[in-house]
Amino acid sequence: MIINKEIIYFLLRQPPLKLTHFILDSFFKVLKEHVFIRKVSEQKVDNTHINISFSYLKKVYISPSFINKKTADYLFKMFMEHRFNLLGSGWVKNSYSSTGLGVAGHLYNMNLQITEFDKAGEWLKSVLLKKNLDSSKRIWAHISDKSYSPIDWQKDYKCNFRWNQKLSFDKQRQLTKSGADIKVPWELSRMQHMPQMASFAIAFPEIQNAVLNEFRNQVLDFIATNPMGMGANWNCTMDIGIRAANILVAFDLLKTIDKNKILDLKFQHLLANAMYEHGRFITSHLEYSILITSNHYLSNICGLLFIASYLNESDEINCWLAFSVQEFFNEFEKQFYQDGSNFETSTSYHKLSGELVTYGLALIKGLGKDKRKALYHYKPKYWINKPSLKELRAQRWRNGFEFITYFEAKLLKILQFDESVSKPNGKIIQIGDNDNGKFFSFTPTGTLLTAVAAEKKYKNLAGYTSFISTYGETVYSPFWDEDNLNHQTFQNAINGLIINPNSQPSIESTIIRNLCNKNLFKKDNYLLSEFTVKPIDLSNFNFKLQKIFKFENSIDISNLEQHFYPDFGLFILRNSSIFTGIYTGSSVANGLESHSHNDKLSVFLTIDGIDILTDPGTYLYTPDPDERNRYRSSFSHNVPIHNNSEQEGLENGLFQLIRHHKTNITKVTPSSISVFYKNKTIKHLRTIKIESDQFTISDLSNTHFRQNFISKEFLFSNGYGKQLNK
């Protein structure tokens, strides 16, 4: 966090006691990290008692009809070749000798010169400290497949920059250079391809043994080359939690088809030990602050929940379970507003956090009698971290789990919000950041293109067809283009918890129904949120502009539905062919607005699947700060611009927008809405109106302004790391 006058302003608005706790907690958190690093190298922990003793996916049947076979064949081939398409990389191989396309002109030469990956593991001397070698060699020795080529888990394989697992996790970010994105190794190490591969293996028996062997090899490869606390993949607790959950779910699915005992007892012991280490690290490095928590902390909690639900019982693990359930419901209630929207002010982060609470709730509902018993007999003295673990008498479940109905109702509102922000063509309107985040990936959602079509579509894939010729591919080779704006799999997951949902069966709903042990609930019809109209005095509004968008053909504006989410600050008018509305900004003060853009009063309009006015997306975070700020700038949104200035300053860091604005609705008709916006001395009234032959944006203000509309020359981003060519 950059400390400047705006951040100081934010901190000084906090209650004194809360601020004092924040300062003390921040100090002790830094101190604790240094102590943890030292203890990792000194402490010997007896892990012989750790086992993966519980299963939640024993009877999963995944129908081949749930998956497009051609897509599954392609993705299976890519994953087996260690080619991944993450964050706009293209389908690039990741190995210790591979290279990538580069990012913004940056392509590093940081490959390690390893000539042989011997079974004895002598090659590990090139990547690990001496103190980690013995245990890592023992793990590596269990990879019996001589043809297996290890993945370089420390590499941003887009630009070939690599971090260093000879250094502790807290030293990694300072290594980063321009164009390098630590999110790339984090994303790959989330292992979200593993549950997808496991799903393919259940649906298509001919690939089962290959997937089982690959899962075993990749897991052993990762834990051998990523000792706890060392390297990039222990730098962010969020990703550690997501990784653990994905590995455990993939293992649970694959264990049911492992007829040849490929995942033998020795492997299971190594895996259980690795999951225990993940749990230890998470509990010691919670991304928690007394001032604010986010999707990061929610990911910590859900990852720990999966670990504690799968591992055998002990005083320590029982505390992990109780703490994760305690904090799960606290964060569920806090991070999702009463209208069902998420506090991150982002429609994409709504999906990420929504998936976390959906799968987390399903798992809690599906806990067996032994794990339920542990929730009533845990011993808080074995929990030594912050926040504290409450005594049973202070827990929500002290008298049973009937309270879950409140969260089931909120989950339905979460679903309703996500359906509302999905256009008739199935793609969401992007508001705020989009980093392609998800908890699990099961059903592939996207389109099979040719390589040449993909390169033509995306600027970030410039040179791709020439690049893949080194793989023996041609311009007509297939290219799976994931649709990061389609939330159908998330909606499928929530529908998996509902009795008689209005959706077809899917992999997601099947997984959910097994996780919750078929403890489903009924879907009630919830009314959309109401809104309050507050008229304003327009006597000093002397500046006026209007923009009219004429339609070539008359459109049907009958049956327009009004969807309003006052907590999020979103008003939508829609029918089967029209999707339009205005984003007013959240009505709830929610901290630093890490994933917000300067997009208040931004207007969007889609007619018959064609975007006329839309949000530009996000593109990148830290690899290119200039692009990061460009995509969240007022000048990149369909907003009024006053005094040629940003709505909120961008100087506070790449993940802070200190809010000064307030908005409220002044008038609503069946086909229009008027919104008042105030920011310091600026007062502005924007009205949008849809008619059969035109769309009108009318603006009034007390200061000089101009109507800004995104240029057709602007490169839109439909997912993190992806830029659409004009």
N, C-alpha and C positions, 0 to 999 in steps of 0.2 A: 504494500500500500504506500503510495506517495503521500507524504505528510505535507499539506499546504493549507492555505486558509479555508478552503472549502471543506476539507476533511476535518480540520479543527472545528469548523462550524457544525458539522454533523455530530462530532463527538460531544461538543458542549451542549447539544440539545438532548443528550441522554440523561436519565436520572443520575444524580451524584453517586449513589450506592452502586448502581449498575456499572457506571464508568470506572469506579474504583476496582470492582471485581474484574472488569475487562483488562485493566492495566496489569493487575497482579497475575491474572491467569495467563496473559501474554508472556510475561516475564518467566513464570514457572514452566510454561510450555517449551520455551527455548532451552531452558536449563534441563528439562526432562529429556529432550531429544538427545542432548549430549550424553546424559547418563545412560540412556537406552543404547546408544551406539557403543559405548564402552562395555555395557553388560552383555551385549550380543557376542562380543569377542571373548568375554571372560566366563560367562555363565554356562554351565552345563545343565540342560534340562532333560529330565527323564521323560521321553516321549513313547516309551514302549507300551504304555497303557492306552494309547490313543488308537481308536478304530472308527471307521465309518460304519456305524451300527444301525442306522435307520434308513429306510427307503420310502419314497413317496410316489414313485413312478413305476411300480412293478407291473401294472396291467395296462400299459399304454399301447393302444393300437393306432398307428398312423396310416391312414388309407393312402395308397398311391394317388388317388384322385385329388388329394389335398395339394399335390405338388406337380408342377409342370415337369415332365420327365426330361425334356431337352434342357431345361434350365438346370435341373439337378445334376445331370451328367456333366454339364459345363462347369458348374461350381465345384463338383467333386474333383474333376480333373485339375482345376486351378489350385484348390487347397492341397491336393496331393503333391503338386509341384511347388508348393510354398509360394504361390503367386496370390497376392492380395490386392484388392482395390479398395483402399481406405482413404478417406479425406481427400479425394480427388487425385489419387496416385496413378490411376490406371492399373491394369493387371500386371504388376511388376513383381518379379521374384525377389525374395528377401533371403540372402545368404551372406556369408562372410566375404564373398567375392563379387556380389552383385552390385549393380548401379541403378540409378533411376533417371527420370526425365529432368529433374532439377525444379527449383521453385524460384520464380522472380529473378532468373539469371544466376542463381546460386546452385552449384553442383560441387560437392566436396570430394576429396580423395582421401578417405579415412579408413579404407578397408584394411583389416589386419592380414598380414601375410602368413597364412596358415596353409601348409602344403598337404597335410594329412590329418584326418580326424580319426586317430587311432582308438581302438577299443579300450586300451588301457587309460586313455584320457590324458596323455602327456600334453596334448594340444591345449588343454585347459589352462596351462601355465601362461598362455598368451592373454587370457582374459580375466583371470582371477588372482586374488592375493594368495600368498602361500598358506595362510591360516585356513582358507576355504578349500584348498585343493583336495585333501584326503576324502572328505565327505562327498565332494562333487564328483570325484573320480569313481567312488563306489556307486553313486547314482547313475553316472554315465555308462558304467559297465553293464547295466541292465538293458541297454538298447542293443538288442541282438541283431537287428536288421543292418547288414553291412552297407546297403544302398541308401540308408537314411542320411540326408544332408542336413546338418543343423541350421536352425534359423538364427540370425543375428538379432536377438531381442532388444539390443540397445540402439538399434539403427533407425533413424528417420530415412527410410529407404526411398523417399521421394527425392531428397537432395543429397543422400549418402553421408550425412553427418551422423556420427555415433557418439553416444555418451559412454560412460566408463564404469563398469561394475567393480573396478579396483578401488573406487571411491565410494564413500557412504552416500546414502540417498539424499542427504541435505546439501551435498556439494554439487549436485547435478545441474541445476538450473544456471549456475554461474558459468558453466562450460559453454552454454548455448551461444551460437553465432547467428548472424543475420541469415534469414531464410530457413533456418532449422526450426522444426516444430516438435517439441517433446510430446505433443499429443499423438504423434504417429506411433512411436513404440508403446505408449500407453494404450492406444486404441487396439493395436494388434494383440497386446498382452492381456486385454480383457477376455480373450479366448471366445468371443461370441460366434466364431465360426464353428466351434466344437458342438454345441447343441444342434446347430443346423446340420452338420455332418451326421450326428447321431440320428436325427429325424430321417434323413435320407436313408441311412442304413436300415432302419426299421421298415420303411416303406418299400425299399428295394433290396431284397435279401442277397442279391448277387454281389453287392459291395460290402457286406457286413464285416468280413474278416479284414479287408483292406482298411476300413474305417477304424476298427478296433485297434489294429496295429499302429495306425497313424496317430490315433488319440494317445495311446500308450507312449509312443516315441516323442511326441511333442510335449507331453506333460513332463516326462523325464528330462528331456532337453531343457525345458524351462527351469525346472527346480535345480538342475545341475549347474546351470550357468547364471542363475539369479539368486545367490544366497541371501537370506533374509537381511534386509537393511542395506543392501549394496546395489548401486546402479539406479538407472532411471525408473525402473518398474516398481520401486518402493518409495518413490518420491511423492506420490499422490494417493492418499488413503482411499479416495473414491474408487479409483481404478482397481485397487487391491480387493475391495469388497465385491465389485462387479466380476472380477476374474474368479474369485472363489466360488461365487454362486454359479457361474457358467460352467466351471469345471465339474462341480458337484452334480449339477443337473445333467450334463453330458454323461458323466460316469453312471448315474442312476439309470439313464435310458439305455446305455450300452450294456450294462451288466445283465439286463434281461435277455439279451441275444448272444451272450458270450458263451457259446456252446463249447468252444475249445479252450476255455480258461486262459485266454490271452491276457486278461487283466487278473493275473494270479495274485496269491496272497502277499507275495513280496512287493509287488507293485502297489497293492492296496495299502500296505503299511507305509510305503514311501509317500503315497498320495495323502493318506490320513495325517501323517506327520507334517506335510507341507500345508495342509488346510489348518492344522493347529497353529503353525507358525503364522499363517495369515491372520488367524484370530488374535494371537498375541500382539501382532503388530497393529492391527486395527484398534484394539482396546487401548493401546498406548499412544496412538496418534489420531485420535478422533478430531475431525475437522469441525470442532465445536467452538462457538463463542457465545458468551452470555448476551451479547448485543444482537447477534443475528446468526441464524443457521440457514443452510441452503440445500440444493440438490446434492452437494458433496456430502454433507452430514447424513442426509437421508440414505445415500448410497452406502456409507459406512455402516449404518444401522441394518440395512437390508442384507448386506454381505455378511455381517456378523450373525444375523438371524438365520441365514441358510447354513452357515458353519455350525452354529450351536444346535440346529435342528437335526443335522446329519451325524455329528460326532456323538460318541458314547457319553453317558452322564459322568460327571465328576463335580465336586464343589465349585471348581473354577468354571467349567463349561455351563453348569446350571445358572451361574451368575451371568454369564454371557447371554444366555437365553432370556432370562428375566429382564436384564437391562435392555436388550434389543427389542423385546415386546413393549416394555415401558416407553422407550423413546420412539418406537415406531408410531404408536398412537399419538404421542405428543406432537411429533412432526407432521403426521397426517393432518391433524386438526389445525396446526399452525400454518403449514405451507399451502393449504388449499382453502380458498375463501368459501363463504357460504353460497356464492353463486356457482361454485364448482370449478372456478378458474384457479390458476396457480400464481403464487405471489412473484414469480421470477419475471413477470411482464413479457413472456415469450410464449408463442403458440407451440414452438418446437420443444422448449423445455417443459411445457405442460405434458407433452407425451412422455419424455424421459421420467419425470417425477411421477406421472400417472402410472407408468409401467411398474415403477418401484413399489408403489402402494398396492397395485393390483396383485402382483405376484406375491408380495409380502403378506397381504391379507389372506390370500388363498392358502399360503403355507401355515399361517397361524390357525386358520379354521381347520386345517387338516392334521394338526399335531395329534399324535396318538396318546394313549393314556399315560405312558411313561413320561413323555415330554410334558404333558399337561400336569402331571403330578409334580414334576420338577419345578413348575411355576408356583407351586404352593409350598415347596420345602427348600427353596434356595436359602443360602446364608449370606446376607449382604456384606459380612466382614471380609469375604473373599474378593470383593470389588473395591479397588483402591484408586480408581480414576475419576475424573470429572467429565460430565455431571455425575452426581451421586446416584446410587441404586437405592430406591426407597424400600422400606420395610413392606411386607405383604399387606399390612393393614392400610397402607396409603396407596395401594395399586388399584387400578380400574377393575381388575378381574378378581378382587378379593372375595366377591360374592357370586362369581360366575362370569360368563362371557356374553350375557344378554346385551350389554352395552354396544356390542359390535353392530347392532342394527343401525345405530347412528352413522357409523362409518360406511356401511353398505349403502345407505341413502346418499351420503356424500359422494360415494363412488359413482352412483348413477348420474349425479350432477356433473361429475368430471367427464363421464361419457357424453352427456348431453352437450357440454361445451365443445368437446372435440368434434362432435358431429356438426355443430353449428359453424365452426371455423373451417370445415371441409366444404369446398365448392362442389357444385353438381358434378364436376369432372373428377372428383375424388381427391384433389390436391388442396392442401391447406393454404390459407392466406398467411404469409410470413409476417409476424409482428415480433420485433425484438430479435435476439440472437438465434442462430441455428447452427449447432455443431454436430448434427446427425446423431445425437445422443439417443441411446436405448439401453434397456436392461438386458433383454434377451433378443436373439434373432432366430426365428424358426422358419417361417414361410418367406421365400424370396419374393420381393415386391419390386417390379421394375420391368425392363424391356431388353430383349436380346437384339442388339444392333450388330452391324459389321464394324470391324476396327476402323475402317475409313469413315464410316458414318459417325462414329464416336469422336474421332479426331476433328471432323468437320463441325460437330456440335459444340465441342468444348475447347476453349482457348488453353486451358491448363493441360490439355493432351497434345499440344503442338509437338510434332515429331514422333508421335506414338507409333504410327504404322512402320516407319523406318526402324524404330527401336525394337519392335517385336519381331523383326526379321531375324534377330539373333536367337530367337526361340524357335525358328523354323516356321513362323506364321506369316500369313499374307494379309493384304489389305481387306480381304473378304473373310478373314477369320472372325469368329463370333466375339462379341464383347457384351458382357452383362452390365447394364446400366441401372443401378439401384435407384429407385424413386424415393428420395428422402422427404418428399412432401406428401406422401400417401400414408395415412395413419390407420389403414384398415386392420393391420395386425394388432395394433394396440386396442382398437375397438373390439376385435375378435376376442382378445384376452378378457376384457371386462364382461363381454357377453357369455364367456365360459362360466361365470359365477351365477348367472341368472337362469331361473327356471323358465323354459320356453322362450328363449330370446328371439328377437326378430332378425336372426342371421343364420347363415349356413354353418355347419360344423367346420372346424379348421384345426390346424396343428395347435394353435394358441389355445383355443377353447378346450381341446382335448387335454393339453398339459395342465391347464388351470383346474379342470374338473378332477384330475387325479391328485394334484397338489392339495386341494381342499377336501379330498376324500368324499366328493360329491355332496358337500354341505352347501347347497345352493340357496338363493333367496329370490323372492318374487320381485318383479320389476313394477314399481308404481309409476304412475304418470305424474311427473313433476311439472308444474307450471313454470314458464320462463320468468325470470326476475322482473319485478316491477321497477319503475323509475319515477323519480320526483322531478317535476318541472318547476324551474325557478326563473320567472321573468326578470329581465334586467333593464336598467335605464340606458337608452341608446343616445342620449342627448349630445354626448361628446364624441360620438363615433362619426368622424367627418371624412374618413378615408374608405373608399368603396371600390371593389373590383368584382367582376363576374366572368366565369369561364363556362362556355356551353359546348358540350360534345354532342354533335348531331349524329344520329344513326342512319345508316343507308337504308335499312328496312325497319318498318314498324315492329315493335316488340310487345309481347303480352305482359302487362303489369298487373294482371288480376292475380288474386290469391297470393299476394305478397305477404310473407311472414316477417314479423318483427322479432328479432332475437337481441335482447339487451343483457349485458353482463356488467352491472354497475361497479363491482369490485375491481374487475380487470380494466373497465373503461372501454367497452366495445359495443357498438350498435351495428346490427346487420339487418339489411332488407334482402329477402331472397325468395325465389320460387324455382321452378325446374330449369329455367334458362337464365335467370338474373341472380347475380351475387354482388351486392354492393354494401357500402357502409362507411363508417368513420371510427377511427381509434382516438379516444379522448385522453387516454392515460389513466393509470390506476387511481382510484379514489382512496386507496389505503396507503399510508406512509409505510414503506417497506425497506428502509435502509439505503444502501448505496446504489441500488438498481444496477447490479452488475451486468445484466443482460438486456438492459433497455437501450433503445435508440432515441435519437431526437426526432420523434415521429408523431408528436401530439397534434391532433387534427388532421392526420394523414387519411387520405381517401383512397378507397380501392373500388374497382369496377370490373366485373367480368360478365360478358354477354355471350351466351351459347358456347361457353368453353374458351373464349378468346379474351385474354387479359388486355384491358384498355388502360387501366391504372392499377398499379400493383407495387408491392414493396420490393426493394432490390435484393434482399437477403443479407448475408453476412460475409461470406468468402473466407477470410482468415482472421486469426487472433494475433498471437505474438510474432509469427515469422515476418510479418510486414506491417508494422504499426501504422504506416501511412494509409495502407489499404483498409486496415481495421477501422480507422477513424473516418475514412471516406464513406464506408458502407453504413456507418451509424450516424452520419452527419445529417443535419437538417436539409442540406443542399442535395441530398440523395433520396429525399422523400417528397411526397405530394402534399406539402404543407405551406402555409403562409410564412414568409421570412421577413422579419422586422429588422431594420437598421443593418441589413446584410450580415446578421449575426446568427450564431447557433442558439437553439432554444436553451440548452444547458451546456456549460463549458466542457470541452473534451480534454482539458489539461490535467485532470485529476488522476490520470492513469487509464489503461485500456479497459478496465472493468469497474469504473465508477462514474455515475452520472448523478450529481447531487441535485435533487428535484427542488424547484422553486415554484412550479406551476400548480394551478388549481383549475378544475373544469366542472361544468355542470350543464345539464340539458335545459334549454329554455322553451323549446316547442317541438312537438311531434305530431305529424299527420300520417295517414296510411302510406304515403309515398315520400315523406321528407323528414328531416331532423335538423334542428338548430342547436349548436353547442357553443357555450361561452367558455373562453380560455383567458386566464389571467396569469401573467408571469412578471413579478415585480411591478413595474409601471405600465406594462403592455396589457391592453384589454382587446379582445378580439372575438367576434361572433362569426362562425362559419355555418352555412346552411347548405345541405345537399338535397337535391330533389330529382327523382327518377320519373320520367314521363315516357309515353309510348314512342316518341320520336327523338327524345334528347335527354341528356343528363346535365344538370346545372349545379355549379359550385358558386355560391355567393358569399362574399366576405365583406365584413365591416370592421373597422378598427379605430382606436383613438390615436394611433401613430401610423406613420408611413410604412408601407409594406409592399411586397410583391407576391404574386401567386407562383409558387415553384412547382414544376412538374418534371419528373425524371426524363432526361433526354433519351431519345432512342439510341443514342450512341453509348449509353451506359451499359456495361456488361453485367447482366443480372446473374445472380448466384442461386441455383436451386438446391444447394447443399454445401456443406463446409468443404473448402478447397476446390470448388467447382465454379467455373465461370463460363456462361453461355456466350458463344460467338454471336455477333449481330445477325 
